[in-house]
């Protein structure tokens, strides 16, 4: 089929030369500062110079790159290397993003659009360069331009460092959502924190995880825009005093310390649209950079003390909270995010032509990604009551129509709680407001359940047992219009377990929004060979925006020619992966062996332990087999990746066990042709873009009822990988979409977990564990994989009637599922067919579908057809200058605030 490439909207809408008299942009208005002490000025020449968009022809791109080499980087033609080329290229691309970014903000401001604000402590956006070029449809243009300058674009991609702005699925989900929000033309902002060092860089030394700072900003970040004019004061500590103000008793928060939160914007472009939204990250700064008086007296350390104390707040993601100081730092971090974001959101709302607070919920939708930003509910209420001096009842009504909360866990121990004493010390006014919110809600509970003290206790924000603590999930539920889970099974569990009583109070509040991932990043960028195959098979790249259209290719799943092309794509990706593994770990893998991948945060409920115990079992089987019998084994490369939290000892022991097993297996010449094991350090987005396309079987084997959703399972399926998993999280819906024959399901189901745990606690270990697993325990105890005590301790964590995640219970069924995987892999045509069907049937797991559901059912956003416009609209030209600026009268209080 003849491939019909889409015509790039951006390329088609570069403005021709035009007269400034016929076109007008209100940000260049002449007299909007009259009455504010500013003289009139004629900006027509400025408009004339800025009306042109950057050109995209080869020479213009080359000139743009070289311009940045000399004038941004101050390099010469004799001192210009590959990294400098990456930096110059990134600045060139960013120039084009900024054009659309500015037009997008102007367009939505003039439309008076309702905006969605997505608050998240994590945004794992991955590398920006390739994603921007793909979404701008400029990848080939820049590739051609760079070739004549002596550089390969693919090599420059590797110069970029992953932004260390997250850790796991929470941050990757947030990044996918921003991509879909931009692509679907929604008015949106993401709000997060600009971490200086991220969570940590993971290294493996002697088989152990070692954490070091992730210096991702060492060489700067060409994608961010530092907003020196967008910063807000953030107060900590202090006290609350009562004042009588015109017949109203008001609270005033005073004293304490104040720091500044400064904005750094990263433009997020949509695919084949002019819509470019912002990820706005906050960095903490001191109110005073340098104490000169202390310096003059010789106290040099004190001179910088305030600066250091302020900048600590945004230094590291998830500082270790095992100490009181660590807990305080975490709470400071969360409050900085929510306070700066709420001040920014309210400031933008107040820039409307007519300020009417009744319209706040119809112009602002705020989504809380887990409970980390839950304090934004309280901060918003504080600003409305204390700063804007609105009525308390009226303000609470606005808040509960504006906020929405996404839950990401069904584990009660994972629900965030803060000590009341810490709140009283750090955020005294907010504690006062939380008590008021709690009392307001408990009054309703008492009306519905009179005399039921137990109900009041369980639904209260304040947990009384074991020292007073604040339940942030409860606060999020009470203060939100809607609460959603992230997979169908997860959302149902919320209603029947941890949030059962809240669901009974208000069933209509609880919804499901199954997660999704962006096909732009996870197919078009990560797997360009598969994307090209789809382009050729469908005749266009429309599938990138409509994954459902791939279903029309299902008849090709059994076609020998299509299978051959699909298999070649997989093989090429496997060979790329093998080279990367050799480079990063030194391990030699066979690209013809099955690629068995498990990459996710290391946690006991995710059961990486069960996987490595199976690897030991498989190793023992191969070791004990005769040379002839070994030929019946399917050769496998078993690859693990993921970080363990620094304080999570058992998770770190699992990493140690994996590496200890790898050392033995990979050096056993009798086995190494049939089995290899590797732990891939420092798993991140750019690594995932190499790992996932190469995978043939991927394991998602959490204990049923513990994983909220998962998103990596969706990425693997999109890339033609089969899943080995339990009926947990999104696995349930994946099985429904791809068909039960195309996924390997095993293990205890959700409704049987409690019974199996009871059985485990009442059964002797020798009877509870299958013999195959007891044999594995024996080999570990006997030191086959080393005599380190931590290897024995990890086994002790489950073999003495404490197997809380049912590794032993599910192990026998797991063995059977693994045997089924082997048998199917021997039939390569059938395996390929099922892999193809998995990829073609993955439309439900596009984040575009997820965002459309959020927009329609939670945020009530209008879908703008920006792609269909000739150009982002600006106000029509007028005969009189005063008419041109009526729409953007700037109030005296907002004179120093930009529309962004």
Long-range contacts (C-beta under 8 A, 24 or more apart in sequence): 1-536, 1-537, 1-538, 1-539, 2-539, 3-535, 3-536, 3-539, 3-540, 4-539, 4-540, 5-540, 5-541, 6-137, 6-272, 6-540, 6-541, 6-542, 8-136, 8-137, 8-138, 8-272, 9-272, 9-273, 9-274, 9-867, 10-56, 10-96, 10-100, 10-136, 10-137, 10-274, 11-56, 11-137, 13-53, 13-274, 13-870, 13-871, 14-53, 14-55, 14-56, 15-51, 15-52, 15-53, 15-871, 17-52, 18-51, 20-44, 20-45, 20-47, 20-48, 20-51, 21-877, 22-877, 23-47, 23-51, 23-874, 23-877, 24-874, 24-875, 24-877, 24-878, 24-884, 25-50, 25-106, 25-874, 26-106, 26-110, 26-874, 26-875, 26-884, 26-885, 26-887, 26-888, 27-106, 27-899, 29-881, 29-884, 29-885, 29-888, 30-881, 30-885, 31-881, 31-882, 31-885, 32-885, 32-888, 32-889, 32-890, 33-890, 33-895, 36-890, 36-892, 36-895, 53-99, 54-95, 54-96, 54-99, 56-96, 56-138, 56-141, 58-141, 58-144, 58-145, 58-148, 61-92, 61-138, 61-141, 61-142, 61-145, 62-145, 62-148, 62-149, 64-92, 64-95, 65-89, 65-92, 65-145, 65-146, 65-149, 66-149, 67-92, 68-92, 82-151, 82-155, 82-156, 82-159, 83-159, 83-219, 85-146, 85-149, 85-151, 85-156, 85-159, 86-129, 86-156, 86-159, 86-160, 87-219, 87-220, 87-222, 89-129, 89-142, 89-146, 89-156, 90-128, 90-129, 90-160, 90-222, 90-223, 91-222, 92-142, 93-129, 93-132, 93-133, 93-136, 93-138, 93-142, 94-132, 94-222, 94-223, 94-267, 96-136, 96-138, 97-132, 97-136, 97-267, 97-269, 97-276, 98-225, 98-267, 100-267, 100-269, 100-274, 100-275, 100-276, 100-872, 101-265, 101-267, 101-276, 101-277, 101-278, 102-900, 103-274, 103-276, 103-872, 104-274, 104-275, 104-276, 104-277, 104-866, 104-872, 105-278, 105-899, 105-900, 106-872, 106-874, 106-899, 107-866, 107-872, 107-873, 107-874, 108-187, 108-864, 109-351, 109-899, 110-873, 110-874, 110-875, 110-887, 111-187, 111-864, 112-352, 112-353, 112-363, 113-187, 113-363, 113-862, 113-864, 114-187, 114-362, 114-363, 114-364, 114-365, 114-859, 114-860, 114-861, 114-862, 115-187, 115-188, 115-189, 115-348, 115-363, 115-364, 115-365, 116-181, 116-186, 116-187, 116-188, 116-189, 116-365, 116-366, 116-367, 116-854, 116-855, 116-859, 116-861, 117-188, 117-189, 117-190, 117-191, 117-341, 117-345, 117-364, 117-365, 117-366, 117-367, 118-174, 118-177, 118-178, 118-181, 118-188, 118-189, 118-190, 118-191, 118-367, 118-369, 119-191, 119-192, 119-337, 119-338, 119-341, 119-366, 119-367, 119-368, 119-369, 119-373, 119-376, 120-170, 120-171, 120-174, 120-190, 120-191, 120-192, 120-369, 120-370, 120-372, 120-373, 121-170, 121-192, 121-193, 121-317, 121-333, 121-334, 121-337, 121-369, 121-370, 121-372, 121-373, 122-165, 122-166, 122-167, 122-168, 122-170, 122-171, 122-174, 122-192, 122-317, 122-369, 123-163, 123-165, 123-166, 123-171, 123-174, 123-175, 123-178, 123-190, 123-192, 123-279, 123-281, 124-163, 124-165, 124-166, 124-167, 124-168, 124-171, 124-172, 124-174, 124-175, 124-684, 124-685, 125-163, 125-165, 125-175, 125-178, 125-266, 125-268, 125-279, 125-685, 126-162, 126-163, 126-175, 126-521, 126-684, 126-685, 126-686, 126-689, 127-157, 127-160, 127-161, 127-162, 127-685, 127-686, 128-160, 128-163, 128-223, 128-266, 129-156, 129-157, 129-160, 130-157, 130-525, 131-179, 131-269, 131-520, 131-521, 131-525, 132-269, 134-271, 134-520, 134-524, 134-525, 135-179, 135-182, 135-183, 135-269, 135-270, 135-271, 135-272, 135-520, 136-269, 137-272, 160-686, 161-216, 161-219, 162-216, 162-684, 162-685, 162-686, 163-198, 163-216, 163-221, 164-195, 164-197, 164-198, 164-199, 164-201, 164-214, 164-216, 164-317, 165-192, 165-193, 165-194, 165-195, 165-198, 165-281, 165-317, 166-198, 166-199, 166-317, 167-199, 167-317, 167-318, 167-601, 167-643, 168-600, 168-601, 168-643, 169-408, 169-600, 169-601, 169-709, 169-710, 169-711, 169-712, 170-369, 170-370, 170-408, 172-517, 172-685, 172-711, 172-712, 173-369, 173-486, 173-515, 173-517, 173-711, 173-847, 174-369, 175-518, 175-521, 175-685, 176-516, 176-517, 176-518, 176-521, 176-711, 176-847, 177-847, 177-850, 177-851, 178-268, 178-277, 178-279, 179-268, 179-270, 179-271, 179-518, 179-520, 179-521, 179-847, 180-516, 180-518, 180-846, 180-847, 180-848, 180-850, 180-851, 181-268, 181-270, 181-277, 181-851, 182-268, 182-269, 182-270, 182-271, 182-273, 182-275, 182-276, 182-277, 183-270, 183-271, 183-272, 183-273, 183-275, 183-518, 183-520, 183-545, 183-848, 184-270, 184-848, 184-851, 184-852, 184-855, 184-863, 185-270, 185-273, 185-275, 185-863, 185-864, 185-865, 185-866, 185-867, 186-275, 186-277, 186-851, 186-855, 186-861, 186-863, 186-864, 187-277, 187-861, 187-864, 188-277, 189-277, 189-278, 189-279, 189-280, 189-345, 190-268, 190-277, 190-278, 190-279, 190-280, 191-280, 191-281, 191-282, 191-337, 191-340, 191-341, 191-344, 191-373, 192-279, 192-280, 192-281, 192-282, 192-337, 193-281, 193-282, 193-283, 193-314, 193-317, 193-333, 193-336, 193-337, 194-224, 194-264, 194-281, 194-282, 194-283, 194-314, 195-314, 195-315, 195-316, 195-317, 196-283, 196-311, 196-314, 196-315, 196-316, 197-315, 197-316, 198-316, 198-317, 199-316, 199-317, 199-318, 199-643, 200-316, 200-643, 200-646, 201-682, 202-643, 202-681, 202-682, 202-683, 203-681, 203-682, 204-655, 204-659, 204-679, 204-681, 207-655, 207-656, 207-659, 207-660, 207-663, 208-652, 208-655, 208-656, 208-659, 209-643, 209-644, 209-652, 209-655, 209-656, 211-646, 213-316, 223-266, 223-267, 224-264, 224-265, 224-266, 224-281, 225-264, 225-265, 225-266, 225-267, 226-262, 226-263, 226-264, 227-262, 227-263, 227-264, 227-265, 227-900, 228-262, 229-896, 229-898, 230-262, 230-263, 230-344, 230-898, 230-900, 231-260, 231-261, 231-262, 231-263, 231-285, 232-260, 232-261, 232-339, 232-340, 232-343, 232-344, 233-258, 233-259, 233-260, 233-287, 234-258, 234-259, 234-260, 234-261, 234-284, 234-335, 234-336, 234-339, 234-340, 236-332, 236-335, 236-426, 236-427, 237-425, 237-426, 237-428, 238-428, 239-428, 240-428, 240-429, 240-432, 245-389, 250-385, 250-386, 250-389, 251-386, 251-429, 251-432, 252-386, 253-382, 253-386, 253-428, 253-429, 258-287, 259-284, 259-285, 259-286, 259-287, 259-310, 259-313, 259-336, 260-284, 260-285, 260-286, 260-287, 260-310, 261-285, 261-336, 261-339, 261-340, 263-340, 263-344, 265-900, 271-520, 271-544, 271-545, 272-545, 272-867, 273-866, 273-867, 274-866, 274-867, 274-869, 274-871, 274-872, 275-864, 275-866, 278-900, 280-341, 280-344, 282-314, 282-336, 282-337, 282-340, 282-341, 283-311, 283-314, 284-310, 284-311, 284-312, 284-313, 284-314, 284-336, 285-310, 285-311, 286-310, 286-311, 318-645, 320-646, 320-647, 322-647, 324-422, 327-418, 327-419, 327-422, 328-422, 328-426, 331-418, 331-422, 331-423, 331-426, 331-427, 332-426, 334-372, 334-373, 334-375, 335-375, 335-379, 335-426, 335-427, 335-430, 337-372, 337-373, 337-376, 338-373, 338-375, 338-376, 338-379, 339-379, 341-373, 341-376, 342-376, 342-379, 342-380, 342-383, 343-383, 346-380, 346-383, 346-384, 346-388, 347-894, 347-897, 348-899, 350-893, 350-894, 351-894, 351-897, 351-899, 353-887, 353-888, 353-889, 357-384, 357-388, 357-390, 357-394, 357-398, 360-398, 360-402, 361-398, 361-401, 361-402, 364-402, 365-402, 365-404, 365-858, 365-859, 365-860, 365-861, 366-402, 366-403, 366-404, 367-404, 367-405, 367-406, 367-854, 367-858, 367-859, 368-403, 368-404, 368-405, 368-406, 368-476, 368-480, 369-406, 369-408, 370-406, 370-407, 370-408, 370-409, 370-416, 371-405, 371-415, 371-416, 371-472, 371-473, 371-475, 371-476, 372-416, 374-405, 374-416, 374-472, 374-473, 374-475, 374-476, 374-479, 375-427, 375-430, 375-472, 376-403, 377-403, 377-437, 377-475, 377-476, 377-479, 377-480, 378-430, 378-433, 378-434, 378-437, 378-475, 378-479, 379-430, 381-433, 381-437, 382-429, 382-430, 382-433, 385-433, 386-429, 392-436, 396-437, 396-440, 399-479, 400-479, 400-480, 400-481, 401-481, 402-481, 403-476, 403-479, 403-480, 403-481, 404-480, 404-481, 404-482, 404-483, 404-484, 404-858, 404-859, 405-476, 405-477, 405-479, 405-480, 405-482, 405-483, 405-484, 406-483, 406-484, 406-485, 406-486, 406-513, 407-473, 407-476, 407-483, 407-484, 407-485, 407-486, 407-490, 407-494, 407-499, 407-708, 408-486, 408-708, 408-709, 409-708, 410-490, 410-493, 410-494, 410-497, 410-498, 410-705, 410-706, 410-708, 411-605, 411-706, 412-498, 415-471, 415-472, 415-473, 415-498, 416-472, 416-473, 417-463, 417-469, 417-470, 417-471, 417-472, 418-469, 418-470, 418-472, 419-467, 419-468, 419-469, 419-470, 420-462, 420-467, 420-468, 420-469, 420-470, 421-468, 423-470, 434-461, 434-470, 434-475, 435-462, 437-461, 437-475, 437-478, 437-479, 438-462, 438-478, 441-478, 444-505, 445-505, 448-505, 455-501, 458-501, 459-501, 459-502, 459-505, 473-498, 473-499, 474-502, 477-502, 477-509, 480-509, 481-509, 481-858, 482-509, 482-510, 482-511, 482-857, 482-858, 483-509, 483-510, 483-511, 484-510, 484-511, 484-512, 484-513, 484-858, 485-510, 485-511, 485-512, 485-513, 485-708, 485-709, 486-512, 486-513, 486-514, 486-515, 486-708, 486-709, 486-730, 487-512, 487-514, 487-515, 487-708, 487-709, 487-710, 487-729, 487-730, 487-732, 487-733, 488-512, 488-514, 488-732, 488-733, 489-705, 489-727, 489-728, 489-729, 489-732, 489-750, 490-707, 490-708, 490-709, 490-729, 493-705, 493-750, 511-857, 511-858, 513-850, 513-853, 513-854, 513-857, 513-858, 514-709, 514-730, 514-733, 514-844, 514-845, 514-850, 515-709, 515-710, 515-711, 515-714, 515-730, 515-845, 515-847, 515-850, 516-711, 516-714, 516-844, 516-845, 516-846, 516-847, 516-848, 516-849, 516-850, 516-851, 517-711, 517-714, 517-715, 517-718, 517-845, 517-846, 517-847, 518-846, 518-847, 518-848, 519-543, 519-544, 519-547, 519-718, 519-846, 519-848, 520-544, 521-689, 522-689, 522-692, 522-715, 522-718, 522-719, 523-718, 523-719, 525-689, 526-688, 526-689, 526-690, 526-692, 526-693, 526-715, 526-719, 527-569, 527-573, 527-692, 527-693, 527-719, 529-569, 529-572, 529-573, 529-693, 530-566, 530-569, 530-693, 530-719, 530-720, 530-839, 533-565, 533-566, 533-569, 537-562, 545-848, 546-843, 547-842, 547-843, 547-846, 547-848, 548-843, 550-839, 550-840, 550-843, 551-840, 551-841, 551-843, 553-840, 554-837, 554-840, 554-841, 556-836, 557-833, 557-836, 557-837, 557-840, 558-833, 562-836, 563-829, 563-832, 563-833, 563-836, 566-720, 566-832, 566-835, 566-836, 567-828, 567-832, 569-720, 570-693, 570-694, 570-696, 570-720, 570-835, 573-693, 573-694, 574-694, 574-696, 576-690, 576-694, 577-690, 577-691, 577-693, 577-694, 578-694, 580-690, 581-639, 581-678, 581-680, 584-680, 584-681, 585-678, 585-679, 585-680, 585-681, 587-662, 587-666, 587-676, 587-678, 588-676, 589-637, 589-676, 589-678, 590-635, 590-637, 590-673, 590-676, 592-635, 593-634, 593-635, 593-636, 593-637, 593-676, 594-634, 594-635, 594-636, 594-637, 594-696, 594-697, 594-825, 595-637, 595-639, 595-694, 595-695, 595-696, 595-697, 596-636, 596-637, 596-638, 596-639, 596-695, 596-696, 596-697, 596-698, 596-699, 597-639, 597-641, 597-691, 597-692, 597-694, 597-695, 597-697, 597-698, 597-699, 597-716, 597-721, 598-638, 598-639, 598-640, 598-641, 598-642, 598-698, 598-699, 598-701, 599-639, 599-640, 599-641, 599-642, 599-680, 599-683, 599-688, 599-691, 599-712, 600-641, 600-642, 600-700, 600-710, 600-712, 601-642, 601-643, 601-644, 602-642, 602-643, 602-644, 602-648, 602-651, 602-652, 602-654, 602-655, 603-644, 603-648, 603-651, 604-650, 604-651, 604-654, 604-797, 604-804, 604-805, 605-702, 605-703, 605-706, 605-707, 605-805, 606-701, 606-702, 606-707, 607-701, 607-702, 607-703, 607-805, 607-807, 608-640, 608-642, 608-654, 608-658, 609-654, 609-657, 609-794, 609-798, 609-807, 610-701, 610-807, 610-810, 610-811, 610-814, 611-638, 611-640, 611-699, 611-701, 612-640, 612-654, 612-657, 612-658, 612-661, 612-677, 613-773, 613-776, 613-807, 613-811, 614-811, 614-814, 614-815, 614-818, 615-661, 615-665, 615-675, 615-677, 616-661, 616-776, 616-779, 616-780, 616-785, 617-772, 617-773, 617-775, 617-776, 617-815, 618-675, 618-818, 619-661, 619-664, 619-665, 619-668, 619-671, 619-675, 620-775, 620-776, 620-779, 622-670, 622-671, 622-674, 622-675, 623-668, 623-670, 623-671, 630-674, 633-674, 633-675, 633-822, 634-822, 634-825, 634-826, 635-673, 635-674, 635-675, 636-674, 636-675, 636-676, 637-676, 637-677, 637-678, 638-675, 638-676, 638-677, 638-678, 639-677, 639-678, 639-679, 639-680, 639-691, 640-677, 640-678, 640-679, 640-680, 641-679, 641-680, 641-681, 641-683, 641-687, 641-691, 642-683, 643-682, 643-683, 650-794, 650-797, 653-790, 653-791, 653-793, 653-794, 653-797, 654-794, 655-679, 656-788, 656-790, 656-791, 656-794, 657-780, 657-785, 657-791, 657-794, 660-785, 660-786, 660-788, 660-791, 661-785, 663-785, 663-786, 664-784, 664-785, 688-712, 688-715, 692-716, 692-719, 692-721, 693-719, 695-719, 695-721, 696-721, 696-722, 696-825, 696-831, 696-835, 697-721, 697-722, 697-723, 697-724, 697-744, 697-821, 697-825, 698-722, 698-723, 698-724, 699-723, 699-724, 699-725, 700-724, 700-725, 700-726, 700-728, 700-729, 700-731, 701-725, 701-726, 701-746, 701-747, 701-814, 702-726, 702-728, 702-729, 703-728, 703-747, 703-748, 703-753, 703-805, 703-806, 703-810, 704-728, 704-747, 704-748, 704-749, 704-750, 704-752, 704-753, 705-750, 705-753, 706-805, 714-842, 714-845, 717-838, 717-839, 717-842, 717-845, 718-839, 718-842, 718-845, 719-839, 720-835, 720-836, 720-838, 720-839, 721-835, 721-838, 722-821, 722-824, 722-831, 722-834, 722-835, 722-838, 723-838, 724-817, 724-818, 724-821, 726-810, 730-845, 733-844, 733-845, 734-845, 737-841, 737-842, 737-843, 737-844, 737-845, 738-837, 738-838, 738-841, 738-842, 739-837, 739-841, 741-834, 742-834, 742-837, 742-838, 742-841, 743-838, 744-817, 744-820, 744-821, 745-817, 746-810, 746-813, 746-814, 746-816, 746-817, 747-806, 747-810, 747-813, 747-814, 748-806, 748-809, 748-810, 753-806, 756-806, 756-809, 757-804, 757-806, 759-809, 760-801, 760-803, 760-806, 760-808, 760-809, 761-801, 763-801, 765-799, 765-800, 765-801, 768-801, 768-803, 768-808, 768-809, 769-799, 769-808, 769-811, 770-808, 770-811, 770-812, 770-815, 772-811, 772-812, 772-815, 773-807, 773-808, 773-811
